[in-house]
Amino acid sequence: MTVVLYIVGIILFLIGISISIALHELGHLTPAKKFGVKVTHYMVGFGPTLFSFRRGETEYGIKAFPLGGFIAMPGMYPPEEATKARHEGAIAAQTGGSAGGVANGEIDGRADETAGRLGEPGAALDSTDDVTQGRLGEEMDEAAPLRRDRKKRKGRLFEDTMADAREFSNQEIEPGEEHRTFYALSVPKRLVVMFSGPLVNLVLGILIMAISLLGIGVITPTTTVQTVVECAVPASEAQQRPASEQNTCRDDDQLTPAWEAGIKPGDEITAIAGTETKDWDQLSSVIKDHAGERVDVDFIRDGKAQTVTVPIIATERPKVDESGKAMLNPDGTPQTETQGFFGVGPVQERQSLPLGEFPGAVWDQVSGVFHAILTLPVKLVDIGEVAVGTKDRDAEGLVGMVGVGRIAGEIVSTDKIDVIDKAQMGLGMLGSLNIFLFAFNMIPLLPLDGGHIAVGLYEGARRRINRWRGRGLVGPFDTAKLLPLTYVCIGLMLCMTALLVYVDLVKPITLDAIFNSGG
């Protein structure tokens, strides 16, 4: 039964990521069709096609491996003649004299699905990988006689590759359809088409976070007492005691104020030192600020309000960060600080996150993902050291799609957490993944969406500068010239994918390791 549940967890993960990718590509598809661009393919996944159907001029389908996706639009590499056009008349001629939009500058280009639409960054490339590699094989060799000046020349590898890409990109443009190509769109419209995909992932990630944090809620400490600590032992002294004595009191240990005052589990603390305590954070803050002072503690027991006066003792306690994780010294020992100590532990309840705190939670998630991407090279070095056996796997470190799938399987199959917690953990993974898809795709490098956006912004700036200098309307930027850089990026992503797959299989991160790390 555990094995079945494990497989179910992996399947649910694959379904979730496939839906996310499908919506990402739908984000590109919808404005493209709205702007009149000819879209020939909408595919979820990569590799062999499992199922497809045609509606109008677009083929919709599902491919074998569900970690990618793409839409195909003719003219994503503009013809070389169009890129060299220098004035309005010449450009109109190259586009079949179509549309005043061309005269208004509705021309440009970006890398097409031949650059490998990425549905899942760092995990897998889609079925157009053979095209992204320049289509230097037999398919292009057979087509070469149909092209002008297509003789293979020694030392002209990239020139031939760029010509192949342009030819393939424009092969489905029928006579009179030049105005329906991607490069014929204005810069703002091209930016909308490219940004809409990542935007869908961002919105989807935020919606999933809202369901998890506002709908299901978060485990929150309350002001109701669950445990009363008998004695206060300084943190430095507690570390020196044998493990068998960690949770026991010695005769010379100082009793806690709560124990001496007779506080019991179930008591609800309403105020300390005259300050109303509405939540546990406020209660803890008041206690810390009154170290060494005698204060009144108001609480409710069995529906009756009571008050006791107690001395808040000053003791050495472990220092924690904002997430509640213990902070360590360079030598690995816990950092400590002197603070007030009362001696109670809270009841934990699932509560909806206050609406006013939700934007902050979203910002923390998004900024955290961007920070992780900025430090990606360092994390990959760590993964490389793990792969060669010189370093242990960090439970809070980088993990690939194989690793995430394994964790999803463990979440569903474990009996250590209840169903609601499993659902929330699954939603958390899916929400984080969508925000990662947004952030990763915004990297300004081809073949990612951010690279296409960067090309569009450059083209818009170049066009304005040329108009300002009186040099007339220029053709679209020749994105085929960026193919060498595109191949380098694809190669690096493939290497990253292979490295993560290997480490996730050989030295996987387990659910227990995540729990033990406090993640």
Secondary structure as UniProt FT lines:
FT   HELIX           2..34
FT   TURN            35..36
FT   STRAND          41..55
FT   TURN            56..57
FT   STRAND          58..72
FT   TURN            74..75
FT   HELIX           80..83
FT   HELIX           88..94
FT   TURN            95..97
FT   HELIX           100..103
FT   TURN            104..105
FT   HELIX           113..115
FT   TURN            121..123
FT   TURN            127..128
FT   HELIX           129..132
FT   TURN            133..134
FT   HELIX           138..143
FT   HELIX           144..146
FT   TURN            148..149
FT   TURN            154..155
FT   HELIX           157..170
FT   TURN            171..172
FT   TURN            175..176
FT   HELIX           178..180
FT   HELIX           182..184
FT   HELIX           187..210
FT   HELIX           211..216
FT   STRAND          218..228
FT   STRAND          231..232
FT   HELIX           235..240
FT   HELIX           243..245
FT   TURN            246..247
FT   TURN            251..252
FT   STRAND          254..255
FT   HELIX           257..261
FT   TURN            265..266
FT   STRAND          268..272
FT   TURN            273..274
FT   STRAND          275..276
FT   HELIX           280..289
FT   TURN            290..292
FT   STRAND          294..301
FT   TURN            302..303
FT   STRAND          304..311
FT   STRAND          313..318
FT   TURN            322..323
FT   TURN            330..331
FT   STRAND          336..341
FT   STRAND          344..351
FT   HELIX           355..357
FT   HELIX           358..374
FT   HELIX           376..387
FT   TURN            388..389
FT   TURN            395..396
FT   HELIX           401..413
FT   HELIX           419..441
FT   TURN            446..447
FT   HELIX           449..468
FT   TURN            469..470
FT   HELIX           479..482
FT   HELIX           483..506
FT   HELIX           511..517
//
